[in-house]
Amino acid sequence: MFGITDFIPVTSITSFSSFCWFSFYIKIKNNYDTEPEFSARIVAAVHAIIVVLLSYLSLTLGPNPLYDPGKSNTIFQTVTMFVSIGYFVYDFLWCIKYQPEPKIMLIHHLASIMAILYILFIGRSGAEAIGGLGSLELTNPLLQARWFLRTYNMKSTKLYMFVEYTFVALFLIVRLGYGSLLLVSVVRSDKTSIVVKLLTIVLYLISLAFIYSIARFVLKKYTRPTRRSPTADECDEEEDDDDDGDVKLS
């Protein structure tokens, strides 16, 4: 299906992409003297914005994964995937070194890396990868904005509430709505590799795990017993203990 001639350029470009993202992270960290997580979240937001824009252009140019999956990768799709896989490799290593993430997040990163690498190797199903990447990263800027607002003690502002509500609503719409449609399209396609189908199912199940985490957080935060209003310290502790928002959900 693919050989060493495919392996070398893919891994080389992936390594270069990872190096670029790491260099960007170091530049932010050193130039602005920021903490590792602060810098990493800026990089996460920048990556998300770039990938969402590239994914939108890729889907506009076609093919559309909901109607025509399994087609050969286009140049635009390939560029988008290389940009993203480099980030996922860098962020996976960052998570291991600086911030032990929940196992589900590390599994998500590994599954994403495997899926993109495989699609780059076989040269097909780029549309499915772009549809998945674009939808996965669409809510990430809101997630990072929410973290920065919390960091600067702006949790009581209307802006914070707007960002939080928008993030939760958009996350559910994109992952359950578009994600489900994409899953059905990929699984039913005769042109899509069985490996791509399996990886799509894995990533969809991971999304369901994230949705469960968000739903639990929302219910816990907004359905507190009315017999006593929690103190500010209790609210902060509750969010820290059960807040999926502190994880860079990519």
C-alpha positions as CSV (number, residue, x, y, z in Angstrom):
1,M,0.0,0.0,0.0
2,F,2.9,2.4,0.8
3,G,6.6,1.9,1.1
4,I,9.8,3.6,2.3
5,T,9.5,6.2,-0.4
6,D,6.3,7.3,1.2
7,F,7.5,7.0,4.8
8,I,10.6,9.2,4.6
9,P,9.0,12.4,3.2
10,V,5.9,12.1,5.4
11,T,7.9,11.7,8.6
12,S,10.4,14.3,7.6
13,I,7.8,17.0,6.9
14,T,5.9,16.0,10.1
15,S,9.1,16.4,12.1
16,F,9.7,19.8,10.5
17,S,6.2,20.9,11.4
18,S,6.6,19.8,15.0
19,F,9.9,21.7,15.2
20,C,8.1,24.8,13.9
21,W,5.4,24.6,16.5
22,F,7.9,23.9,19.3
23,S,10.0,26.9,18.1
24,F,6.9,29.1,18.2
25,Y,6.2,27.9,21.7
26,I,9.7,28.7,22.9
27,K,9.6,32.1,21.2
28,I,6.5,33.0,23.1
29,K,7.8,31.6,26.4
30,N,11.1,33.4,26.2
31,N,10.1,36.7,24.6
32,Y,7.2,37.3,27.0
33,D,8.5,35.4,30.0
34,T,5.3,33.3,30.4
35,E,4.6,30.1,32.2
36,P,4.7,26.9,30.1
37,E,0.9,26.3,30.2
38,F,0.2,30.0,29.3
39,S,2.5,29.7,26.3
40,A,1.1,26.3,25.3
41,R,-2.4,27.6,25.3
42,I,-1.5,30.5,23.0
43,V,0.0,28.0,20.6
44,A,-3.1,25.8,20.9
45,A,-5.4,28.8,20.0
46,V,-3.2,29.8,17.1
47,H,-3.1,26.2,15.8
48,A,-6.9,25.9,16.1
49,I,-7.6,29.2,14.2
50,I,-5.2,28.3,11.4
51,V,-6.6,24.7,11.0
52,V,-10.2,25.9,11.1
53,L,-9.5,28.4,8.3
54,L,-7.5,25.9,6.2
55,S,-10.2,23.2,6.8
56,Y,-12.9,25.6,5.7
57,L,-11.0,26.4,2.5
58,S,-10.3,22.7,1.9
59,L,-14.0,21.8,2.3
60,T,-15.1,24.7,0.1
61,L,-12.8,23.5,-2.7
62,G,-14.0,19.9,-2.2
63,P,-14.5,17.1,-2.0
64,N,-17.1,17.1,0.8
65,P,-16.6,14.2,3.2
66,L,-20.3,14.0,4.0
67,Y,-21.2,13.2,0.3
68,D,-18.0,12.0,-1.3
69,P,-15.5,10.4,1.1
70,G,-12.5,8.2,0.2
71,K,-11.2,10.5,-2.6
72,S,-7.5,11.2,-3.2
73,N,-5.9,13.8,-1.0
74,T,-5.6,17.3,-2.5
75,I,-2.6,19.5,-2.0
76,F,-4.6,21.8,0.2
77,Q,-5.7,18.9,2.4
78,T,-2.2,17.6,2.6
79,V,-0.8,21.0,3.7
80,T,-3.5,21.3,6.4
81,M,-2.8,17.8,7.7
82,F,0.9,18.4,7.9
83,V,0.3,21.6,9.8
84,S,-1.9,19.8,12.3
85,I,0.0,16.6,12.8
86,G,3.1,18.6,13.7
87,Y,1.1,20.4,16.4
88,F,-0.3,17.2,17.8
89,V,3.1,15.6,18.1
90,Y,4.5,18.7,19.8
91,D,1.5,19.0,22.1
92,F,1.6,15.3,23.0
93,L,5.2,15.6,24.1
94,W,4.5,18.8,25.9
95,C,1.6,17.2,27.9
96,I,3.9,14.4,28.9
97,K,6.7,16.7,30.1
98,Y,4.8,19.6,31.7
99,Q,1.2,18.7,32.5
100,P,0.1,15.1,33.0
101,E,-3.2,15.0,31.2
102,P,-6.0,12.5,31.7
103,K,-5.4,9.3,29.8
104,I,-8.3,10.1,27.5
105,M,-6.5,13.2,26.2
106,L,-3.3,11.3,25.5
107,I,-5.3,8.6,23.7
108,H,-7.0,11.4,21.7
109,H,-3.7,12.8,20.6
110,L,-2.3,9.4,19.7
111,A,-5.4,8.5,17.7
112,S,-5.3,11.8,15.9
113,I,-1.6,11.4,15.0
114,M,-2.2,7.8,13.8
115,A,-5.2,8.8,11.7
116,I,-3.5,11.7,10.0
117,L,-0.3,9.8,9.4
118,Y,-2.1,6.9,7.9
119,I,-4.2,9.1,5.6
120,L,-1.0,10.9,4.5
121,F,0.7,7.6,3.7
122,I,-2.2,6.1,1.7
123,G,-3.0,9.4,-0.1
124,R,-6.7,9.0,0.3
125,S,-9.5,10.1,2.7
126,G,-8.1,13.6,3.1
127,A,-11.6,15.1,3.1
128,E,-12.6,12.9,6.0
129,A,-9.5,14.0,8.0
130,I,-10.1,17.7,7.2
131,G,-13.8,17.4,8.2
132,G,-12.7,15.9,11.5
133,L,-9.9,18.3,12.2
134,G,-12.0,21.4,11.4
135,S,-14.8,20.3,13.7
136,L,-12.5,19.2,16.5
137,E,-10.6,22.5,16.5
138,L,-13.6,24.8,16.0
139,T,-14.3,25.2,19.7
140,N,-10.6,25.3,20.8
141,P,-10.2,29.1,20.7
142,L,-13.2,29.5,22.9
143,L,-11.8,26.9,25.3
144,Q,-8.5,28.8,25.5
145,A,-10.3,32.1,25.9
146,R,-12.2,30.7,28.8
147,W,-9.0,29.6,30.5
148,F,-7.4,33.0,30.0
149,L,-10.4,34.8,31.4
150,R,-10.3,32.5,34.5
151,T,-6.6,33.1,34.8
152,Y,-7.2,36.9,34.9
153,N,-10.0,36.5,37.5
154,M,-12.8,37.4,35.1
155,K,-15.1,34.5,35.8
156,S,-17.9,36.8,37.1
157,T,-18.0,38.8,33.9
158,K,-20.6,38.6,31.2
159,L,-17.9,37.9,28.7
160,Y,-16.8,34.8,30.6
161,M,-20.4,33.5,30.7
162,F,-20.8,34.2,27.0
163,V,-17.6,32.3,26.1
164,E,-18.6,29.4,28.4
165,Y,-22.1,29.1,27.1
166,T,-21.0,29.4,23.5
167,F,-18.3,26.8,24.0
168,V,-20.6,24.2,25.5
169,A,-23.3,24.8,22.9
170,L,-21.0,24.7,19.9
171,F,-19.1,21.7,21.2
172,L,-22.3,19.7,21.5
173,I,-23.6,20.8,18.1
174,V,-20.3,20.2,16.3
175,R,-19.3,16.9,17.9
176,L,-22.7,15.3,18.2
177,G,-24.3,16.9,15.1
178,Y,-21.6,17.1,12.4
179,G,-19.5,14.4,14.1
180,S,-22.3,11.9,13.9
181,L,-23.0,12.7,10.2
182,L,-19.3,12.4,9.4
183,L,-19.1,9.1,11.2
184,V,-22.1,7.6,9.3
185,S,-20.6,8.9,6.0
186,V,-17.2,7.3,6.6
187,V,-18.5,4.0,7.9
188,R,-21.0,3.6,5.0
189,S,-18.4,4.5,2.3
190,D,-17.1,1.8,0.1
191,K,-14.1,3.9,-0.9
192,T,-12.9,4.5,2.7
193,S,-10.2,2.2,4.2
194,I,-11.3,-0.1,7.0
195,V,-8.4,1.4,9.1
196,V,-9.8,5.0,8.5
197,K,-13.2,3.7,9.6
198,L,-11.9,2.2,12.8
199,L,-9.9,5.3,13.7
200,T,-12.9,7.5,13.0
201,I,-15.0,5.4,15.4
202,V,-12.2,5.6,18.0
203,L,-12.1,9.4,17.7
204,Y,-15.9,9.6,17.8
205,L,-16.0,7.6,21.0
206,I,-13.4,9.9,22.5
207,S,-15.6,12.8,21.6
208,L,-18.5,11.1,23.4
209,A,-16.3,10.8,26.5
210,F,-15.5,14.6,26.3
211,I,-19.2,15.3,25.9
212,Y,-20.0,13.2,29.0
213,S,-17.4,15.2,30.9
214,I,-18.8,18.5,29.8
215,A,-22.4,17.4,30.6
216,R,-21.4,16.3,34.1
217,F,-19.6,19.7,34.6
218,V,-22.6,21.7,33.4
219,L,-25.1,19.7,35.5
220,K,-22.9,20.0,38.6
221,K,-22.3,23.7,38.1
222,Y,-25.8,24.9,37.2
223,T,-28.0,22.5,39.2
224,R,-26.6,23.1,42.7
225,P,-29.0,22.7,45.6
226,T,-30.8,26.0,46.2
227,R,-30.8,25.6,50.0
228,R,-27.4,27.4,50.2
229,S,-25.4,29.5,47.8
230,P,-21.8,28.2,47.5
231,T,-19.0,30.6,48.5
232,A,-16.6,31.9,45.9
233,D,-13.9,29.5,47.2
234,E,-16.2,26.6,46.9
235,C,-17.1,27.5,43.3
236,D,-13.4,27.8,42.4
237,E,-12.6,24.5,44.0
238,E,-15.6,22.8,42.2
239,E,-14.5,24.1,38.9
240,D,-10.9,23.0,39.5
241,D,-12.0,19.5,40.5
242,D,-14.4,18.9,37.7
243,D,-13.6,21.3,34.9
244,D,-13.0,19.8,31.5
245,G,-12.2,23.3,30.3
246,D,-8.7,23.1,31.9
247,V,-7.9,20.4,29.4
248,K,-7.0,21.5,25.9
249,L,-9.8,19.6,24.2
250,S,-8.5,19.4,20.6
